[in-house]
Amino acid sequence: MKKYFNMALACAFFSVFFVHSALALENQGPKMVLEELKFDFGEVKEGKTVSHAFRVFNQGDQTLEIRKVKPG
């Protein structure tokens, strides 16, 4: 009986340890979230200037630095 109790106690300990470790790692660092991933201007007449602003949010727990942007 004591053997089963020790086994159950060890399983509970490791379960709590690994779940806590996984949750702790989940929110480390910056996390960039975009409101929309792409935008289609449709047909644009030649010579017309168009623009669109993408909203960027940081849902992480550290500062988000955007160092380079490449238009597609």
CNS distance restraints for C-alpha pairs under 8 A (distance, minus, plus):
assign (resid   1 and name CA) (resid   5 and name CA) 6.35 0.50 0.50
assign (resid   2 and name CA) (resid   6 and name CA) 6.13 0.50 0.50
assign (resid   3 and name CA) (resid   7 and name CA) 6.19 0.50 0.50
assign (resid   4 and name CA) (resid   8 and name CA) 6.08 0.50 0.50
assign (resid   5 and name CA) (resid   9 and name CA) 6.07 0.50 0.50
assign (resid   6 and name CA) (resid  10 and name CA) 6.08 0.50 0.50
assign (resid   7 and name CA) (resid  11 and name CA) 6.21 0.50 0.50
assign (resid   8 and name CA) (resid  12 and name CA) 6.14 0.50 0.50
assign (resid   9 and name CA) (resid  13 and name CA) 6.16 0.50 0.50
assign (resid  10 and name CA) (resid  14 and name CA) 6.22 0.50 0.50
assign (resid  11 and name CA) (resid  15 and name CA) 6.02 0.50 0.50
assign (resid  12 and name CA) (resid  16 and name CA) 6.19 0.50 0.50
assign (resid  13 and name CA) (resid  17 and name CA) 6.10 0.50 0.50
assign (resid  14 and name CA) (resid  18 and name CA) 6.03 0.50 0.50
assign (resid  15 and name CA) (resid  19 and name CA) 6.09 0.50 0.50
assign (resid  16 and name CA) (resid  20 and name CA) 5.99 0.50 0.50
assign (resid  17 and name CA) (resid  21 and name CA) 6.14 0.50 0.50
assign (resid  18 and name CA) (resid  22 and name CA) 6.12 0.50 0.50
assign (resid  19 and name CA) (resid  23 and name CA) 6.24 0.50 0.50
assign (resid  20 and name CA) (resid  24 and name CA) 6.10 0.50 0.50
assign (resid  21 and name CA) (resid  25 and name CA) 6.31 0.50 0.50
assign (resid  22 and name CA) (resid  26 and name CA) 6.30 0.50 0.50
assign (resid  23 and name CA) (resid  27 and name CA) 7.57 0.50 0.50
assign (resid  24 and name CA) (resid  28 and name CA) 7.41 0.50 0.50
assign (resid  27 and name CA) (resid  60 and name CA) 5.90 0.50 0.50
assign (resid  27 and name CA) (resid  61 and name CA) 6.30 0.50 0.50
assign (resid  28 and name CA) (resid  60 and name CA) 6.78 0.50 0.50
assign (resid  28 and name CA) (resid  61 and name CA) 6.15 0.50 0.50
assign (resid  28 and name CA) (resid  62 and name CA) 7.34 0.50 0.50
assign (resid  29 and name CA) (resid  60 and name CA) 5.69 0.50 0.50
assign (resid  29 and name CA) (resid  61 and name CA) 5.62 0.50 0.50
assign (resid  29 and name CA) (resid  62 and name CA) 4.93 0.50 0.50
assign (resid  29 and name CA) (resid  63 and name CA) 7.55 0.50 0.50
assign (resid  30 and name CA) (resid  58 and name CA) 6.33 0.50 0.50
assign (resid  30 and name CA) (resid  59 and name CA) 6.85 0.50 0.50
assign (resid  30 and name CA) (resid  60 and name CA) 4.17 0.50 0.50
assign (resid  30 and name CA) (resid  61 and name CA) 5.88 0.50 0.50
assign (resid  30 and name CA) (resid  62 and name CA) 4.87 0.50 0.50
assign (resid  30 and name CA) (resid  63 and name CA) 5.83 0.50 0.50
assign (resid  30 and name CA) (resid  64 and name CA) 5.07 0.50 0.50
assign (resid  31 and name CA) (resid  58 and name CA) 5.36 0.50 0.50
assign (resid  31 and name CA) (resid  59 and name CA) 5.20 0.50 0.50
assign (resid  31 and name CA) (resid  60 and name CA) 4.42 0.50 0.50
assign (resid  31 and name CA) (resid  61 and name CA) 7.86 0.50 0.50
assign (resid  31 and name CA) (resid  64 and name CA) 7.11 0.50 0.50
assign (resid  32 and name CA) (resid  56 and name CA) 6.74 0.50 0.50
assign (resid  32 and name CA) (resid  57 and name CA) 5.81 0.50 0.50
assign (resid  32 and name CA) (resid  58 and name CA) 4.91 0.50 0.50
assign (resid  32 and name CA) (resid  59 and name CA) 6.50 0.50 0.50
assign (resid  32 and name CA) (resid  60 and name CA) 7.46 0.50 0.50
assign (resid  32 and name CA) (resid  64 and name CA) 7.15 0.50 0.50
assign (resid  33 and name CA) (resid  56 and name CA) 5.96 0.50 0.50
assign (resid  33 and name CA) (resid  57 and name CA) 5.15 0.50 0.50
assign (resid  33 and name CA) (resid  58 and name CA) 6.23 0.50 0.50
assign (resid  33 and name CA) (resid  59 and name CA) 6.86 0.50 0.50
assign (resid  34 and name CA) (resid  54 and name CA) 7.21 0.50 0.50
assign (resid  34 and name CA) (resid  55 and name CA) 6.06 0.50 0.50
assign (resid  34 and name CA) (resid  56 and name CA) 4.92 0.50 0.50
assign (resid  34 and name CA) (resid  57 and name CA) 6.30 0.50 0.50
assign (resid  35 and name CA) (resid  54 and name CA) 7.22 0.50 0.50
assign (resid  35 and name CA) (resid  55 and name CA) 5.88 0.50 0.50
assign (resid  35 and name CA) (resid  56 and name CA) 6.81 0.50 0.50
assign (resid  35 and name CA) (resid  57 and name CA) 7.92 0.50 0.50
assign (resid  36 and name CA) (resid  54 and name CA) 7.03 0.50 0.50
assign (resid  36 and name CA) (resid  55 and name CA) 7.72 0.50 0.50
assign (resid  39 and name CA) (resid  52 and name CA) 7.80 0.50 0.50
assign (resid  41 and name CA) (resid  50 and name CA) 7.92 0.50 0.50
assign (resid  44 and name CA) (resid  48 and name CA) 6.78 0.50 0.50
assign (resid  58 and name CA) (resid  63 and name CA) 7.66 0.50 0.50
assign (resid  58 and name CA) (resid  64 and name CA) 6.20 0.50 0.50
assign (resid  60 and name CA) (resid  64 and name CA) 7.88 0.50 0.50
